[in-house]
Amino acid sequence: MTLHKINKKIVGYKVLSKDSAEAVQQAEAEKPSLESMHENVERPEVLLGSTYKIKTPQSEHALYITINDMILNQGTAHEERRPYEIFINSKNMEHFQWVLALTRVISAVFRKGGDATFLVEEMKAVFDPRGGYFKKGGVFMPSLVAEIGSAIESHMKHIGMIKPEKMTDHQKQFLAEKRAEFEAMHGESDASAFPEQAVLCNKCSTKAMVLMDGCMTCLNCGESKCG
């Protein structure tokens, strides 16, 4: 006989017959064994990969970030795509040592399993003491490491690990009206960029915050100093 110690308050009980107990055991035995990412998972011969290009004003050579993914529980309702390894290549050898170390550490975290999305916020919070830069679209990057983190974030959103925050139709309409109102007063801007007068938004790190009706409002994410 196996004894079980009860550490919680009993809120209900049910006496199982021999038949019902066998049915429960059979149901548990028939449950599919779901595969999850762990450090001992066997690497398949073929992995799905995506490559992201980073071109900063701090270097004449671009960085190419390749993230390879594994498909877990393929062909089932629990199928999911998870990153397995990362490679970063560039003709610029100035950062070779720490970039190589970074790829090995990130790949190890990927293969460890669990929630690896924390990497994004940690990397995006790294700043360069020499100063950051603005990428296309007016988004501020405090460092090269932060932009690598941004590329990993884009990939995680693409495979469904991070759920992007979607604005409602009402929010989109509000921002469109605010932008049209601002451009009517100060002149039209490039459709792919925000007004030149815009300043950096502390919430989305995009140079898209303008003064409207005596209140600073971000035309990218809707952040407002007036609530």
MODELLER restraints for C-alpha pairs under 7 A, 6 or more apart:
rsr = mdl.restraints
at = mdl.atoms
rsr.add(forms.Gaussian(group=physical.xy_distance, feature=features.Distance(at['CA:34:A'], at['CA:73:A']), mean=6.44, stdev=0.5))
rsr.add(forms.Gaussian(group=physical.xy_distance, feature=features.Distance(at['CA:35:A'], at['CA:72:A']), mean=6.08, stdev=0.5))
rsr.add(forms.Gaussian(group=physical.xy_distance, feature=features.Distance(at['CA:35:A'], at['CA:73:A']), mean=5.88, stdev=0.5))
rsr.add(forms.Gaussian(group=physical.xy_distance, feature=features.Distance(at['CA:36:A'], at['CA:72:A']), mean=6.72, stdev=0.5))
rsr.add(forms.Gaussian(group=physical.xy_distance, feature=features.Distance(at['CA:37:A'], at['CA:111:A']), mean=6.29, stdev=0.5))
rsr.add(forms.Gaussian(group=physical.xy_distance, feature=features.Distance(at['CA:37:A'], at['CA:112:A']), mean=6.86, stdev=0.5))
rsr.add(forms.Gaussian(group=physical.xy_distance, feature=features.Distance(at['CA:37:A'], at['CA:113:A']), mean=4.60, stdev=0.5))
rsr.add(forms.Gaussian(group=physical.xy_distance, feature=features.Distance(at['CA:38:A'], at['CA:111:A']), mean=5.54, stdev=0.5))
rsr.add(forms.Gaussian(group=physical.xy_distance, feature=features.Distance(at['CA:38:A'], at['CA:112:A']), mean=4.85, stdev=0.5))
rsr.add(forms.Gaussian(group=physical.xy_distance, feature=features.Distance(at['CA:38:A'], at['CA:113:A']), mean=4.69, stdev=0.5))
rsr.add(forms.Gaussian(group=physical.xy_distance, feature=features.Distance(at['CA:39:A'], at['CA:111:A']), mean=4.88, stdev=0.5))
rsr.add(forms.Gaussian(group=physical.xy_distance, feature=features.Distance(at['CA:39:A'], at['CA:112:A']), mean=4.58, stdev=0.5))
rsr.add(forms.Gaussian(group=physical.xy_distance, feature=features.Distance(at['CA:39:A'], at['CA:113:A']), mean=6.91, stdev=0.5))
rsr.add(forms.Gaussian(group=physical.xy_distance, feature=features.Distance(at['CA:47:A'], at['CA:68:A']), mean=5.83, stdev=0.5))
rsr.add(forms.Gaussian(group=physical.xy_distance, feature=features.Distance(at['CA:47:A'], at['CA:69:A']), mean=5.75, stdev=0.5))
rsr.add(forms.Gaussian(group=physical.xy_distance, feature=features.Distance(at['CA:47:A'], at['CA:70:A']), mean=5.95, stdev=0.5))
rsr.add(forms.Gaussian(group=physical.xy_distance, feature=features.Distance(at['CA:48:A'], at['CA:68:A']), mean=5.44, stdev=0.5))
rsr.add(forms.Gaussian(group=physical.xy_distance, feature=features.Distance(at['CA:48:A'], at['CA:69:A']), mean=5.21, stdev=0.5))
rsr.add(forms.Gaussian(group=physical.xy_distance, feature=features.Distance(at['CA:48:A'], at['CA:70:A']), mean=6.81, stdev=0.5))
rsr.add(forms.Gaussian(group=physical.xy_distance, feature=features.Distance(at['CA:49:A'], at['CA:66:A']), mean=6.54, stdev=0.5))
rsr.add(forms.Gaussian(group=physical.xy_distance, feature=features.Distance(at['CA:49:A'], at['CA:67:A']), mean=5.49, stdev=0.5))
rsr.add(forms.Gaussian(group=physical.xy_distance, feature=features.Distance(at['CA:49:A'], at['CA:68:A']), mean=4.11, stdev=0.5))
rsr.add(forms.Gaussian(group=physical.xy_distance, feature=features.Distance(at['CA:49:A'], at['CA:69:A']), mean=6.08, stdev=0.5))
rsr.add(forms.Gaussian(group=physical.xy_distance, feature=features.Distance(at['CA:50:A'], at['CA:66:A']), mean=5.55, stdev=0.5))
rsr.add(forms.Gaussian(group=physical.xy_distance, feature=features.Distance(at['CA:50:A'], at['CA:67:A']), mean=5.52, stdev=0.5))
rsr.add(forms.Gaussian(group=physical.xy_distance, feature=features.Distance(at['CA:50:A'], at['CA:68:A']), mean=6.60, stdev=0.5))
rsr.add(forms.Gaussian(group=physical.xy_distance, feature=features.Distance(at['CA:51:A'], at['CA:64:A']), mean=6.43, stdev=0.5))
rsr.add(forms.Gaussian(group=physical.xy_distance, feature=features.Distance(at['CA:51:A'], at['CA:65:A']), mean=5.33, stdev=0.5))
rsr.add(forms.Gaussian(group=physical.xy_distance, feature=features.Distance(at['CA:51:A'], at['CA:66:A']), mean=4.18, stdev=0.5))
rsr.add(forms.Gaussian(group=physical.xy_distance, feature=features.Distance(at['CA:51:A'], at['CA:67:A']), mean=6.48, stdev=0.5))
rsr.add(forms.Gaussian(group=physical.xy_distance, feature=features.Distance(at['CA:52:A'], at['CA:64:A']), mean=5.65, stdev=0.5))
rsr.add(forms.Gaussian(group=physical.xy_distance, feature=features.Distance(at['CA:52:A'], at['CA:65:A']), mean=5.01, stdev=0.5))
rsr.add(forms.Gaussian(group=physical.xy_distance, feature=features.Distance(at['CA:52:A'], at['CA:66:A']), mean=6.39, stdev=0.5))
rsr.add(forms.Gaussian(group=physical.xy_distance, feature=features.Distance(at['CA:52:A'], at['CA:151:A']), mean=6.72, stdev=0.5))
rsr.add(forms.Gaussian(group=physical.xy_distance, feature=features.Distance(at['CA:53:A'], at['CA:62:A']), mean=6.72, stdev=0.5))
rsr.add(forms.Gaussian(group=physical.xy_distance, feature=features.Distance(at['CA:53:A'], at['CA:63:A']), mean=5.83, stdev=0.5))
rsr.add(forms.Gaussian(group=physical.xy_distance, feature=features.Distance(at['CA:53:A'], at['CA:64:A']), mean=4.67, stdev=0.5))
rsr.add(forms.Gaussian(group=physical.xy_distance, feature=features.Distance(at['CA:53:A'], at['CA:65:A']), mean=6.36, stdev=0.5))
rsr.add(forms.Gaussian(group=physical.xy_distance, feature=features.Distance(at['CA:54:A'], at['CA:62:A']), mean=5.54, stdev=0.5))
rsr.add(forms.Gaussian(group=physical.xy_distance, feature=features.Distance(at['CA:54:A'], at['CA:63:A']), mean=4.99, stdev=0.5))
rsr.add(forms.Gaussian(group=physical.xy_distance, feature=features.Distance(at['CA:54:A'], at['CA:64:A']), mean=6.27, stdev=0.5))
rsr.add(forms.Gaussian(group=physical.xy_distance, feature=features.Distance(at['CA:55:A'], at['CA:61:A']), mean=7.00, stdev=0.5))
rsr.add(forms.Gaussian(group=physical.xy_distance, feature=features.Distance(at['CA:55:A'], at['CA:62:A']), mean=4.54, stdev=0.5))
rsr.add(forms.Gaussian(group=physical.xy_distance, feature=features.Distance(at['CA:55:A'], at['CA:63:A']), mean=6.45, stdev=0.5))
rsr.add(forms.Gaussian(group=physical.xy_distance, feature=features.Distance(at['CA:61:A'], at['CA:90:A']), mean=6.69, stdev=0.5))
rsr.add(forms.Gaussian(group=physical.xy_distance, feature=features.Distance(at['CA:61:A'], at['CA:91:A']), mean=6.13, stdev=0.5))
rsr.add(forms.Gaussian(group=physical.xy_distance, feature=features.Distance(at['CA:61:A'], at['CA:92:A']), mean=5.90, stdev=0.5))
rsr.add(forms.Gaussian(group=physical.xy_distance, feature=features.Distance(at['CA:62:A'], at['CA:90:A']), mean=6.13, stdev=0.5))
rsr.add(forms.Gaussian(group=physical.xy_distance, feature=features.Distance(at['CA:63:A'], at['CA:88:A']), mean=6.66, stdev=0.5))
rsr.add(forms.Gaussian(group=physical.xy_distance, feature=features.Distance(at['CA:63:A'], at['CA:89:A']), mean=5.75, stdev=0.5))
rsr.add(forms.Gaussian(group=physical.xy_distance, feature=features.Distance(at['CA:63:A'], at['CA:90:A']), mean=4.83, stdev=0.5))
rsr.add(forms.Gaussian(group=physical.xy_distance, feature=features.Distance(at['CA:64:A'], at['CA:88:A']), mean=5.59, stdev=0.5))
rsr.add(forms.Gaussian(group=physical.xy_distance, feature=features.Distance(at['CA:64:A'], at['CA:89:A']), mean=5.23, stdev=0.5))
rsr.add(forms.Gaussian(group=physical.xy_distance, feature=features.Distance(at['CA:64:A'], at['CA:90:A']), mean=6.40, stdev=0.5))
rsr.add(forms.Gaussian(group=physical.xy_distance, feature=features.Distance(at['CA:65:A'], at['CA:87:A']), mean=5.81, stdev=0.5))
rsr.add(forms.Gaussian(group=physical.xy_distance, feature=features.Distance(at['CA:65:A'], at['CA:88:A']), mean=4.57, stdev=0.5))
rsr.add(forms.Gaussian(group=physical.xy_distance, feature=features.Distance(at['CA:65:A'], at['CA:89:A']), mean=6.68, stdev=0.5))
rsr.add(forms.Gaussian(group=physical.xy_distance, feature=features.Distance(at['CA:66:A'], at['CA:86:A']), mean=5.63, stdev=0.5))
rsr.add(forms.Gaussian(group=physical.xy_distance, feature=features.Distance(at['CA:66:A'], at['CA:87:A']), mean=5.12, stdev=0.5))
rsr.add(forms.Gaussian(group=physical.xy_distance, feature=features.Distance(at['CA:66:A'], at['CA:88:A']), mean=6.35, stdev=0.5))
rsr.add(forms.Gaussian(group=physical.xy_distance, feature=features.Distance(at['CA:67:A'], at['CA:83:A']), mean=6.63, stdev=0.5))
rsr.add(forms.Gaussian(group=physical.xy_distance, feature=features.Distance(at['CA:67:A'], at['CA:85:A']), mean=5.89, stdev=0.5))
rsr.add(forms.Gaussian(group=physical.xy_distance, feature=features.Distance(at['CA:67:A'], at['CA:86:A']), mean=4.46, stdev=0.5))
rsr.add(forms.Gaussian(group=physical.xy_distance, feature=features.Distance(at['CA:67:A'], at['CA:87:A']), mean=6.52, stdev=0.5))
rsr.add(forms.Gaussian(group=physical.xy_distance, feature=features.Distance(at['CA:68:A'], at['CA:83:A']), mean=5.85, stdev=0.5))
rsr.add(forms.Gaussian(group=physical.xy_distance, feature=features.Distance(at['CA:68:A'], at['CA:84:A']), mean=5.72, stdev=0.5))
rsr.add(forms.Gaussian(group=physical.xy_distance, feature=features.Distance(at['CA:68:A'], at['CA:85:A']), mean=5.41, stdev=0.5))
rsr.add(forms.Gaussian(group=physical.xy_distance, feature=features.Distance(at['CA:68:A'], at['CA:86:A']), mean=6.33, stdev=0.5))
rsr.add(forms.Gaussian(group=physical.xy_distance, feature=features.Distance(at['CA:69:A'], at['CA:81:A']), mean=6.26, stdev=0.5))
rsr.add(forms.Gaussian(group=physical.xy_distance, feature=features.Distance(at['CA:69:A'], at['CA:82:A']), mean=5.29, stdev=0.5))
rsr.add(forms.Gaussian(group=physical.xy_distance, feature=features.Distance(at['CA:69:A'], at['CA:83:A']), mean=4.14, stdev=0.5))
rsr.add(forms.Gaussian(group=physical.xy_distance, feature=features.Distance(at['CA:69:A'], at['CA:84:A']), mean=5.05, stdev=0.5))
rsr.add(forms.Gaussian(group=physical.xy_distance, feature=features.Distance(at['CA:70:A'], at['CA:81:A']), mean=5.71, stdev=0.5))
rsr.add(forms.Gaussian(group=physical.xy_distance, feature=features.Distance(at['CA:70:A'], at['CA:82:A']), mean=5.43, stdev=0.5))
rsr.add(forms.Gaussian(group=physical.xy_distance, feature=features.Distance(at['CA:70:A'], at['CA:83:A']), mean=6.26, stdev=0.5))
rsr.add(forms.Gaussian(group=physical.xy_distance, feature=features.Distance(at['CA:70:A'], at['CA:84:A']), mean=6.08, stdev=0.5))
rsr.add(forms.Gaussian(group=physical.xy_distance, feature=features.Distance(at['CA:71:A'], at['CA:79:A']), mean=6.89, stdev=0.5))
rsr.add(forms.Gaussian(group=physical.xy_distance, feature=features.Distance(at['CA:71:A'], at['CA:80:A']), mean=5.82, stdev=0.5))
rsr.add(forms.Gaussian(group=physical.xy_distance, feature=features.Distance(at['CA:71:A'], at['CA:81:A']), mean=4.65, stdev=0.5))
rsr.add(forms.Gaussian(group=physical.xy_distance, feature=features.Distance(at['CA:71:A'], at['CA:82:A']), mean=6.58, stdev=0.5))
rsr.add(forms.Gaussian(group=physical.xy_distance, feature=features.Distance(at['CA:72:A'], at['CA:79:A']), mean=5.62, stdev=0.5))
rsr.add(forms.Gaussian(group=physical.xy_distance, feature=features.Distance(at['CA:72:A'], at['CA:80:A']), mean=5.34, stdev=0.5))
rsr.add(forms.Gaussian(group=physical.xy_distance, feature=features.Distance(at['CA:72:A'], at['CA:81:A']), mean=6.21, stdev=0.5))
rsr.add(forms.Gaussian(group=physical.xy_distance, feature=features.Distance(at['CA:73:A'], at['CA:79:A']), mean=4.63, stdev=0.5))
rsr.add(forms.Gaussian(group=physical.xy_distance, feature=features.Distance(at['CA:73:A'], at['CA:80:A']), mean=6.78, stdev=0.5))
rsr.add(forms.Gaussian(group=physical.xy_distance, feature=features.Distance(at['CA:81:A'], at['CA:159:A']), mean=6.15, stdev=0.5))
rsr.add(forms.Gaussian(group=physical.xy_distance, feature=features.Distance(at['CA:83:A'], at['CA:110:A']), mean=5.98, stdev=0.5))
rsr.add(forms.Gaussian(group=physical.xy_distance, feature=features.Distance(at['CA:84:A'], at['CA:107:A']), mean=6.36, stdev=0.5))
rsr.add(forms.Gaussian(group=physical.xy_distance, feature=features.Distance(at['CA:84:A'], at['CA:110:A']), mean=5.42, stdev=0.5))
rsr.add(forms.Gaussian(group=physical.xy_distance, feature=features.Distance(at['CA:84:A'], at['CA:111:A']), mean=5.61, stdev=0.5))
rsr.add(forms.Gaussian(group=physical.xy_distance, feature=features.Distance(at['CA:85:A'], at['CA:107:A']), mean=4.43, stdev=0.5))
rsr.add(forms.Gaussian(group=physical.xy_distance, feature=features.Distance(at['CA:85:A'], at['CA:110:A']), mean=6.63, stdev=0.5))
rsr.add(forms.Gaussian(group=physical.xy_distance, feature=features.Distance(at['CA:86:A'], at['CA:103:A']), mean=5.76, stdev=0.5))
rsr.add(forms.Gaussian(group=physical.xy_distance, feature=features.Distance(at['CA:86:A'], at['CA:107:A']), mean=5.72, stdev=0.5))
rsr.add(forms.Gaussian(group=physical.xy_distance, feature=features.Distance(at['CA:87:A'], at['CA:103:A']), mean=5.95, stdev=0.5))
rsr.add(forms.Gaussian(group=physical.xy_distance, feature=features.Distance(at['CA:88:A'], at['CA:103:A']), mean=6.91, stdev=0.5))
rsr.add(forms.Gaussian(group=physical.xy_distance, feature=features.Distance(at['CA:109:A'], at['CA:116:A']), mean=6.72, stdev=0.5))
rsr.add(forms.Gaussian(group=physical.xy_distance, feature=features.Distance(at['CA:110:A'], at['CA:116:A']), mean=6.31, stdev=0.5))
rsr.add(forms.Gaussian(group=physical.xy_distance, feature=features.Distance(at['CA:120:A'], at['CA:149:A']), mean=4.99, stdev=0.5))
rsr.add(forms.Gaussian(group=physical.xy_distance, feature=features.Distance(at['CA:120:A'], at['CA:150:A']), mean=6.75, stdev=0.5))
rsr.add(forms.Gaussian(group=physical.xy_distance, feature=features.Distance(at['CA:120:A'], at['CA:152:A']), mean=6.68, stdev=0.5))
rsr.add(forms.Gaussian(group=physical.xy_distance, feature=features.Distance(at['CA:120:A'], at['CA:153:A']), mean=5.83, stdev=0.5))
rsr.add(forms.Gaussian(group=physical.xy_distance, feature=features.Distance(at['CA:123:A'], at['CA:145:A']), mean=5.98, stdev=0.5))
rsr.add(forms.Gaussian(group=physical.xy_distance, feature=features.Distance(at['CA:123:A'], at['CA:146:A']), mean=5.09, stdev=0.5))
rsr.add(forms.Gaussian(group=physical.xy_distance, feature=features.Distance(at['CA:123:A'], at['CA:149:A']), mean=5.07, stdev=0.5))
rsr.add(forms.Gaussian(group=physical.xy_distance, feature=features.Distance(at['CA:124:A'], at['CA:145:A']), mean=7.00, stdev=0.5))
rsr.add(forms.Gaussian(group=physical.xy_distance, feature=features.Distance(at['CA:124:A'], at['CA:146:A']), mean=3.90, stdev=0.5))
rsr.add(forms.Gaussian(group=physical.xy_distance, feature=features.Distance(at['CA:124:A'], at['CA:147:A']), mean=6.89, stdev=0.5))
rsr.add(forms.Gaussian(group=physical.xy_distance, feature=features.Distance(at['CA:124:A'], at['CA:149:A']), mean=5.50, stdev=0.5))
rsr.add(forms.Gaussian(group=physical.xy_distance, feature=features.Distance(at['CA:124:A'], at['CA:150:A']), mean=6.62, stdev=0.5))
rsr.add(forms.Gaussian(group=physical.xy_distance, feature=features.Distance(at['CA:125:A'], at['CA:146:A']), mean=6.51, stdev=0.5))
rsr.add(forms.Gaussian(group=physical.xy_distance, feature=features.Distance(at['CA:126:A'], at['CA:142:A']), mean=6.86, stdev=0.5))
rsr.add(forms.Gaussian(group=physical.xy_distance, feature=features.Distance(at['CA:126:A'], at['CA:143:A']), mean=6.42, stdev=0.5))
rsr.add(forms.Gaussian(group=physical.xy_distance, feature=features.Distance(at['CA:126:A'], at['CA:145:A']), mean=6.51, stdev=0.5))
rsr.add(forms.Gaussian(group=physical.xy_distance, feature=features.Distance(at['CA:126:A'], at['CA:146:A']), mean=5.83, stdev=0.5))
rsr.add(forms.Gaussian(group=physical.xy_distance, feature=features.Distance(at['CA:127:A'], at['CA:142:A']), mean=4.65, stdev=0.5))
rsr.add(forms.Gaussian(group=physical.xy_distance, feature=features.Distance(at['CA:127:A'], at['CA:143:A']), mean=4.92, stdev=0.5))
rsr.add(forms.Gaussian(group=physical.xy_distance, feature=features.Distance(at['CA:128:A'], at['CA:142:A']), mean=6.06, stdev=0.5))
rsr.add(forms.Gaussian(group=physical.xy_distance, feature=features.Distance(at['CA:128:A'], at['CA:143:A']), mean=4.90, stdev=0.5))
rsr.add(forms.Gaussian(group=physical.xy_distance, feature=features.Distance(at['CA:131:A'], at['CA:142:A']), mean=6.65, stdev=0.5))
rsr.add(forms.Gaussian(group=physical.xy_distance, feature=features.Distance(at['CA:132:A'], at['CA:141:A']), mean=5.57, stdev=0.5))
rsr.add(forms.Gaussian(group=physical.xy_distance, feature=features.Distance(at['CA:132:A'], at['CA:142:A']), mean=4.06, stdev=0.5))
rsr.add(forms.Gaussian(group=physical.xy_distance, feature=features.Distance(at['CA:132:A'], at['CA:143:A']), mean=5.21, stdev=0.5))
rsr.add(forms.Gaussian(group=physical.xy_distance, feature=features.Distance(at['CA:133:A'], at['CA:140:A']), mean=5.82, stdev=0.5))
rsr.add(forms.Gaussian(group=physical.xy_distance, feature=features.Distance(at['CA:133:A'], at['CA:141:A']), mean=5.44, stdev=0.5))
rsr.add(forms.Gaussian(group=physical.xy_distance, feature=features.Distance(at['CA:133:A'], at['CA:142:A']), mean=6.48, stdev=0.5))
rsr.add(forms.Gaussian(group=physical.xy_distance, feature=features.Distance(at['CA:134:A'], at['CA:140:A']), mean=4.39, stdev=0.5))
rsr.add(forms.Gaussian(group=physical.xy_distance, feature=features.Distance(at['CA:134:A'], at['CA:141:A']), mean=5.95, stdev=0.5))
rsr.add(forms.Gaussian(group=physical.xy_distance, feature=features.Distance(at['CA:135:A'], at['CA:141:A']), mean=6.98, stdev=0.5))
rsr.add(forms.Gaussian(group=physical.xy_distance, feature=features.Distance(at['CA:137:A'], at['CA:192:A']), mean=6.86, stdev=0.5))
rsr.add(forms.Gaussian(group=physical.xy_distance, feature=features.Distance(at['CA:137:A'], at['CA:193:A']), mean=5.32, stdev=0.5))
rsr.add(forms.Gaussian(group=physical.xy_distance, feature=features.Distance(at['CA:138:A'], at['CA:206:A']), mean=5.31, stdev=0.5))
rsr.add(forms.Gaussian(group=physical.xy_distance, feature=features.Distance(at['CA:138:A'], at['CA:207:A']), mean=4.78, stdev=0.5))
rsr.add(forms.Gaussian(group=physical.xy_distance, feature=features.Distance(at['CA:139:A'], at['CA:205:A']), mean=5.64, stdev=0.5))
rsr.add(forms.Gaussian(group=physical.xy_distance, feature=features.Distance(at['CA:139:A'], at['CA:206:A']), mean=4.01, stdev=0.5))
rsr.add(forms.Gaussian(group=physical.xy_distance, feature=features.Distance(at['CA:139:A'], at['CA:207:A']), mean=6.02, stdev=0.5))
rsr.add(forms.Gaussian(group=physical.xy_distance, feature=features.Distance(at['CA:140:A'], at['CA:205:A']), mean=5.32, stdev=0.5))
rsr.add(forms.Gaussian(group=physical.xy_distance, feature=features.Distance(at['CA:140:A'], at['CA:206:A']), mean=5.80, stdev=0.5))
rsr.add(forms.Gaussian(group=physical.xy_distance, feature=features.Distance(at['CA:141:A'], at['CA:147:A']), mean=6.13, stdev=0.5))
rsr.add(forms.Gaussian(group=physical.xy_distance, feature=features.Distance(at['CA:156:A'], at['CA:162:A']), mean=5.51, stdev=0.5))
rsr.add(forms.Gaussian(group=physical.xy_distance, feature=features.Distance(at['CA:157:A'], at['CA:163:A']), mean=6.02, stdev=0.5))
rsr.add(forms.Gaussian(group=physical.xy_distance, feature=features.Distance(at['CA:157:A'], at['CA:164:A']), mean=6.43, stdev=0.5))
rsr.add(forms.Gaussian(group=physical.xy_distance, feature=features.Distance(at['CA:175:A'], at['CA:219:A']), mean=5.73, stdev=0.5))
rsr.add(forms.Gaussian(group=physical.xy_distance, feature=features.Distance(at['CA:175:A'], at['CA:222:A']), mean=6.64, stdev=0.5))
rsr.add(forms.Gaussian(group=physical.xy_distance, feature=features.Distance(at['CA:179:A'], at['CA:219:A']), mean=6.58, stdev=0.5))
rsr.add(forms.Gaussian(group=physical.xy_distance, feature=features.Distance(at['CA:189:A'], at['CA:195:A']), mean=5.46, stdev=0.5))
rsr.add(forms.Gaussian(group=physical.xy_distance, feature=features.Distance(at['CA:194:A'], at['CA:208:A']), mean=5.61, stdev=0.5))
rsr.add(forms.Gaussian(group=physical.xy_distance, feature=features.Distance(at['CA:197:A'], at['CA:210:A']), mean=6.95, stdev=0.5))
rsr.add(forms.Gaussian(group=physical.xy_distance, feature=features.Distance(at['CA:198:A'], at['CA:207:A']), mean=5.70, stdev=0.5))
rsr.add(forms.Gaussian(group=physical.xy_distance, feature=features.Distance(at['CA:198:A'], at['CA:208:A']), mean=4.96, stdev=0.5))
rsr.add(forms.Gaussian(group=physical.xy_distance, feature=features.Distance(at['CA:198:A'], at['CA:209:A']), mean=5.00, stdev=0.5))
rsr.add(forms.Gaussian(group=physical.xy_distance, feature=features.Distance(at['CA:198:A'], at['CA:210:A']), mean=4.93, stdev=0.5))
rsr.add(forms.Gaussian(group=physical.xy_distance, feature=features.Distance(at['CA:199:A'], at['CA:207:A']), mean=4.84, stdev=0.5))
rsr.add(forms.Gaussian(group=physical.xy_distance, feature=features.Distance(at['CA:199:A'], at['CA:208:A']), mean=5.87, stdev=0.5))
rsr.add(forms.Gaussian(group=physical.xy_distance, feature=features.Distance(at['CA:199:A'], at['CA:209:A']), mean=5.07, stdev=0.5))
rsr.add(forms.Gaussian(group=physical.xy_distance, feature=features.Distance(at['CA:199:A'], at['CA:210:A']), mean=6.59, stdev=0.5))
rsr.add(forms.Gaussian(group=physical.xy_distance, feature=features.Distance(at['CA:200:A'], at['CA:206:A']), mean=5.48, stdev=0.5))
rsr.add(forms.Gaussian(group=physical.xy_distance, feature=features.Distance(at['CA:200:A'], at['CA:207:A']), mean=4.01, stdev=0.5))
rsr.add(forms.Gaussian(group=physical.xy_distance, feature=features.Distance(at['CA:200:A'], at['CA:208:A']), mean=6.18, stdev=0.5))
rsr.add(forms.Gaussian(group=physical.xy_distance, feature=features.Distance(at['CA:200:A'], at['CA:209:A']), mean=6.05, stdev=0.5))
rsr.add(forms.Gaussian(group=physical.xy_distance, feature=features.Distance(at['CA:201:A'], at['CA:207:A']), mean=5.99, stdev=0.5))
rsr.add(forms.Gaussian(group=physical.xy_distance, feature=features.Distance(at['CA:201:A'], at['CA:208:A']), mean=6.38, stdev=0.5))
rsr.add(forms.Gaussian(group=physical.xy_distance, feature=features.Distance(at['CA:201:A'], at['CA:209:A']), mean=5.55, stdev=0.5))
rsr.add(forms.Gaussian(group=physical.xy_distance, feature=features.Distance(at['CA:201:A'], at['CA:218:A']), mean=6.39, stdev=0.5))
rsr.add(forms.Gaussian(group=physical.xy_distance, feature=features.Distance(at['CA:204:A'], at['CA:221:A']), mean=6.68, stdev=0.5))
rsr.add(forms.Gaussian(group=physical.xy_distance, feature=features.Distance(at['CA:208:A'], at['CA:218:A']), mean=5.32, stdev=0.5))
rsr.add(forms.Gaussian(group=physical.xy_distance, feature=features.Distance(at['CA:208:A'], at['CA:219:A']), mean=5.40, stdev=0.5))
rsr.add(forms.Gaussian(group=physical.xy_distance, feature=features.Distance(at['CA:208:A'], at['CA:220:A']), mean=5.94, stdev=0.5))
rsr.add(forms.Gaussian(group=physical.xy_distance, feature=features.Distance(at['CA:209:A'], at['CA:216:A']), mean=6.19, stdev=0.5))
rsr.add(forms.Gaussian(group=physical.xy_distance, feature=features.Distance(at['CA:209:A'], at['CA:217:A']), mean=5.22, stdev=0.5))
rsr.add(forms.Gaussian(group=physical.xy_distance, feature=features.Distance(at['CA:209:A'], at['CA:218:A']), mean=3.90, stdev=0.5))
rsr.add(forms.Gaussian(group=physical.xy_distance, feature=features.Distance(at['CA:209:A'], at['CA:219:A']), mean=6.06, stdev=0.5))
rsr.add(forms.Gaussian(group=physical.xy_distance, feature=features.Distance(at['CA:210:A'], at['CA:216:A']), mean=5.40, stdev=0.5))
rsr.add(forms.Gaussian(group=physical.xy_distance, feature=features.Distance(at['CA:210:A'], at['CA:217:A']), mean=5.47, stdev=0.5))
rsr.add(forms.Gaussian(group=physical.xy_distance, feature=features.Distance(at['CA:210:A'], at['CA:218:A']), mean=6.26, stdev=0.5))
rsr.add(forms.Gaussian(group=physical.xy_distance, feature=features.Distance(at['CA:211:A'], at['CA:217:A']), mean=6.25, stdev=0.5))
rsr.add(forms.Gaussian(group=physical.xy_distance, feature=features.Distance(at['CA:215:A'], at['CA:225:A']), mean=6.22, stdev=0.5))
rsr.add(forms.Gaussian(group=physical.xy_distance, feature=features.Distance(at['CA:215:A'], at['CA:226:A']), mean=6.09, stdev=0.5))
rsr.add(forms.Gaussian(group=physical.xy_distance, feature=features.Distance(at['CA:216:A'], at['CA:224:A']), mean=5.76, stdev=0.5))
rsr.add(forms.Gaussian(group=physical.xy_distance, feature=features.Distance(at['CA:216:A'], at['CA:225:A']), mean=5.49, stdev=0.5))
rsr.add(forms.Gaussian(group=physical.xy_distance, feature=features.Distance(at['CA:217:A'], at['CA:223:A']), mean=5.78, stdev=0.5))
rsr.add(forms.Gaussian(group=physical.xy_distance, feature=features.Distance(at['CA:217:A'], at['CA:224:A']), mean=4.40, stdev=0.5))
rsr.add(forms.Gaussian(group=physical.xy_distance, feature=features.Distance(at['CA:217:A'], at['CA:225:A']), mean=6.63, stdev=0.5))
rsr.add(forms.Gaussian(group=physical.xy_distance, feature=features.Distance(at['CA:218:A'], at['CA:224:A']), mean=6.35, stdev=0.5))
